[in-house]
Structure formats: C-alpha cells, structure tokens
Amino acid sequence: MGAKIYVVKLKQIIRIVLSLIVVFAVIAIAAALIKNAARPTYAPGVYTGSIILHNSPVNVEVEVSKHSIESVRLTDLSETQQVFYPLFADTAQEVADRIVAEQSCDIELDSDYAVTGGIICDAVRQALEDAEK
C-alpha cells in the first residue's frame, strides 16, 4: 500500500478555528448569564432578623450588597443570655462565617450545634427576605 497524501486548505482550517471560537464564546456568555440570573438581588444595606433567647430578643444583623451577603453578626446579646447559653455566641459566629463564605443559609450544620445553627439561619433568612428586591 502506498502513502496517502491529504491536502487541507488553509481557508478550511481558519473557518473551523473561527467556528470553534464563536461556539465557545456563546457558551461562555450563556453560562455567565445563567449564573447572574441565579444570584439573588438585594437592596444594599443592613437588615435584622430576631431570635428570642431566654425570653429576650437577640438581633441578627445581616449586611448585604447588591448580590452578596457581606456579614452576619449578633447584636443585643445580654450578659444573662451569655450565662445561660455560653456557647451561643461562638456557635453563631461559626455559622455566620459559613453563611458568608457559602453566600447561602442552606449550609450543612454540624450535629453539635444543629439546633442553634438552625435558629441563626432562620433569623438570617428573615433578614434576607426583607433585603430582596
């Protein structure tokens, strides 16, 4: 058997390369649009959700920008509440850090603080509902 020679025209190669570039560009643009459509939109500011702890309210402040949760923090935690719930503030900070890192209240909670974490997440959801446009 003899050797076969293939002739490829430069115009065909350029046309194929340009077609691939256009296809990848369209896919990238579509992915970016879908990603932006899935992100929640908030009215920037600080919003508050509340928790009743030892018959007294504790506020959970959630600071948001247009598309992200910037910070979550407890306010109005009294000394009495800290005495009766000594690990509450530390647990709240850990849950708050995870909410900010994952940009969602749908986080997996450790079994050691599932109830406390759930209460904090509910307060954050309450604040985010107020923040949504």
C-alpha positions in Angstrom: 0.0 0.0 0.0 1.2 3.4 -0.9 1.3 6.5 1.3 -1.8 8.8 1.1 -1.4 12.5 0.9 -4.1 14.7 2.4 -4.5 18.3 1.2 -6.1 20.7 3.6 -6.8 24.1 2.5 -5.8 27.0 4.8 -9.3 28.6 4.4 -10.9 25.5 5.8 -8.6 25.4 8.9 -9.3 29.1 9.6 -13.0 28.6 9.1 -13.1 25.7 11.6 -11.0 27.5 14.2 -13.2 30.6 14.0 -16.3 28.5 14.3 -14.9 26.9 17.4 -14.0 30.2 18.9 -17.6 31.5 18.3 -19.2 28.4 19.8 -17.0 28.7 22.9 -17.8 32.4 23.2 -21.5 31.8 23.0 -21.3 29.0 25.7 -19.3 31.3 28.0 -21.8 34.2 27.6 -24.7 31.9 28.2 -23.1 30.4 31.3 -22.4 33.9 32.7 -26.0 35.0 32.1 -27.3 31.9 33.8 -25.0 32.4 36.7 -26.1 36.0 37.1 -29.8 35.2 36.8 -29.5 32.6 39.6 -27.9 35.1 42.0 -30.3 36.8 44.4 -30.6 40.6 44.2 -30.7 42.6 47.4 -31.2 46.2 48.2 -27.8 47.1 49.8 -28.0 47.8 53.5 -28.2 46.2 56.9 -31.2 44.1 57.8 -32.2 42.5 61.0 -33.7 39.1 61.9 -34.6 38.3 65.5 -34.3 35.4 67.9 -35.9 35.1 71.3 -33.3 33.7 73.7 -34.2 33.4 77.4 -37.3 35.5 77.0 -35.3 38.4 75.5 -34.8 39.3 71.8 -31.4 39.0 70.2 -30.9 40.6 66.8 -29.0 39.1 63.9 -27.8 41.8 61.6 -27.1 40.9 58.0 -25.2 43.3 55.8 -25.8 42.8 52.1 -24.5 44.4 48.9 -26.4 44.1 45.6 -25.6 40.4 45.0 -23.8 39.1 48.2 -24.0 38.7 51.9 -21.2 40.8 53.4 -21.5 40.0 57.1 -23.7 38.4 59.7 -23.4 39.3 63.4 -25.3 39.1 66.7 -26.4 42.3 68.5 -28.1 42.8 71.8 -26.8 39.6 73.4 -27.1 40.4 77.1 -24.9 39.0 79.9 -27.8 36.9 81.2 -28.2 35.3 77.8 -24.4 34.7 77.7 -24.5 33.0 81.1 -27.4 30.7 80.2 -26.1 30.0 76.7 -22.3 30.2 77.0 -21.6 28.7 73.6 -24.2 30.6 71.7 -22.0 33.5 70.6 -19.2 31.2 69.4 -21.6 29.0 67.5 -23.3 32.0 66.0 -20.0 33.3 64.8 -19.1 30.0 63.2 -22.5 29.7 61.5 -22.3 33.3 60.3 -18.8 32.8 58.8 -20.1 29.8 56.9 -23.2 31.7 55.6 -20.9 34.5 54.3 -18.4 32.0 52.8 -21.1 30.0 51.0 -23.4 33.0 50.3 -26.4 31.0 51.4 -28.3 29.9 54.5 -28.5 26.4 53.0 -25.4 25.1 54.8 -24.8 21.8 56.3 -24.9 22.2 60.1 -22.7 20.2 62.4 -24.7 17.9 64.7 -23.1 19.6 67.7 -24.9 22.8 67.0 -27.7 21.8 64.6 -30.5 23.5 66.7 -28.5 26.7 67.4 -27.4 26.9 63.8 -30.9 26.4 62.5 -32.2 29.2 64.7 -29.5 31.5 63.4 -30.1 30.5 59.8 -33.8 31.2 60.3 -33.1 34.7 61.5 -30.7 35.3 58.6 -33.4 34.1 56.1 -35.8 36.5 57.7 -33.4 39.4 57.2 -32.6 38.3 53.6 -36.3 38.3 52.8 -36.5 41.9 53.8 -33.4 42.7 51.7 -34.6 41.0 48.5 -35.9 43.3 45.8 
